[in-house]
């Protein structure tokens, strides 16, 4: 049996939370010019709910939601596509080639039941993936236009899956770097081919790309295990083992209150010297800070799990106090006012509530609203 490496550092969860808050840009909002950089530092903003992705960036960057949209569609410095866990994300456009290369050779095994549903063999599926990629270029196409072009002569079941709002046949195209989202055309989403939509596209070695993604993951989510990384990435066969083997010379083993994990060795001094202070933040739904590990027991007590991790994979908007979840929140906008309702897990101090109100005012500005009101129930 291979011996475990010696522990380089004993850490408390308070130190770990402080380190992650800093790396997630949750201690102070970055200037608007750093919008793309901050999005990349998180490993992307989860975007199956676009308004949530805009707020995930907005709580970290002094910007408005319109700045996020401009980065996507005017400047093409951000891009939207299916990435980690097969879920929609926003990431820097220049990073897409790295993520797509890392996914190219490591993906979930295609189930026989799904192939039976679409009435395709696996080779036929891969031919269809190539056909969709070949049909795309720099001109945005709607799903219906893709169905009409690629679906000619194909079965009704294939055409149905092509129309699926969950991605269906489009996700494998995206993970091969052949598809990303273009700007909406009215109520319809559109798709483009990244190497023709984005400037400066280059091919990247898949194995090197996977190691680079894992390196970036640890910068923001460390200390972590290879199982944590696999859960964040998508639990695809061998992905954690391959990533950790590629990083072997860069890792240091640490202990967080008795729990072993790995950290980039270059970050040992940073995490040991990270000052601990009470920090309060309003995190939107599906915030990356909550999505990085196989277990969330370091973030909240098990009794509160159903309030945070809800049915159908929905992750609530939460109040974060010193890196841990202290409650959930919801919001509504009316008459230039952002109205936020807080449901705390336990009684909040007046100091915490005052800080929540300050965060709410910042979020209102991000959404282009004049003011915020906070109610604690």
Secondary structure by P-SEA (a helix, b strand, c coil): ccccccccccccaaaaaaaaaaaacccccccccaaaaaaaaacccccccaaaaaaaaaacccccaaaaaaacccccccccccccccbbbbccccaaaaaaaaaccccccccaaaaaaacccaaaaaaaaaaaaaacccccccaaaaaaaaaccccaaaaaaaaccccaaaaaaaaacccccccccccbbbbbcccccccbbbbbcaaaaaaaaaaaaaaccccccaaaaaaaaccccaaaaaaaaaacccbbbbbcccccccccccaaaaaaaccccbbbbbbcccccccccccccccccccccccccccccccccccccccccccccccccccccbbbbbbbccccccaaaaaaaaaaaaaaaaaacccbbbbbcc
